[in-house]
Amino acid sequence: GQMFIVHNFTGFFQIDHPKIKKSVDQFQVVKTKDNYIIFNLVVNNKYDIEVKEFIESYWSEQLKYPVVVKVVNEIPLTNSGKRKFIINE
């Protein structure tokens, strides 16, 4: 029943938290049928376990769902050439 609003996530990844803003280049949030939240992240060399743990902890508290962070090489574009930021299975 909780709404996932893209601005909540874009705001989070653009905050002045020095590690997050500088280590995550792209993101995608997936709410699975099994009520897990998966963050697909394209990261750079500044990303580390501290960032991963912070993201998982922060969002599991905010969303009240288990959160898993996955590092991916790319987040594919849709047919229209845009990136889908939120996917609800």
N, C-alpha and C positions, 0 to 999 in steps of 0.2 A: 503494500500500500504506500510505500514511500516514493516520492518523486525524485528522480535523478535529474538535476539541472546542470547543463554543460558549464554554465558560468561559475558554479561552485567549484568545479574541477579546474577550469582554466585559471581561476583566481588563485587556487591553491598552488598550482605549478608556476605561477608568476610572482608569488610572494617573495619577500626579501630574505627568506630563509636561505642563507648562503649556499648550503649544500644542494638543496632541491633545485633552485632556480638555475644553477650553473651545471647541473649534472643530468637533467632530464630534458631531452630535445623534443620528444613527441610522446603523447599518451593516448590511450584508448581504454575506456572502462566497459567491462562486460559483466552484466548480471546474468548468471547462469540459471538454468531451470532448477538446479539444486540449491539455490539461494546462497551462492558464493559470489563474491565480487572479485573479478580478475582485472588487475591493472596491467595492460600491455604497455611496456615502456621502451622507447628507443633512447638509449643513454650514451654518454660519452665517458672519457677516462676519469672524470671527477666523481662518477657514481661509485658508491661502495655499500657495504653491508649496513652501515649506519643510516644511510638514506633509505634503503629498502625497509629496514625495521621501523623507521619513523613513519613512512607512508603506510605500512600495514597497521601499525598501532593507531595512528591518527584516524584513518578511515574506518577501521573496524569499530572504533569508539563512536564515530559520527554516524555511521550507517547501521550499526547493530547487526552486521553480517560478518562472517569470516572473510578476510581479505587476503588475496594471494597476489604477489607482484611477480610478473614474468618479464624478463628482458628479451626483446625481439629485435631482429635486424631491421625490420620495417613495418609500418602500419599501412596496409594497402589502401589505395584510393578506390572510391566507388566508380561506377561507370560515368558519372558526371564529373569526375576529376577532383572530387572533394574527399576529405578524410572523415570517416564517421567516428565521432568522439565517444558516443555512448551506444552500446548494443544491449538490448534487452531480449534474451532468449525467450 
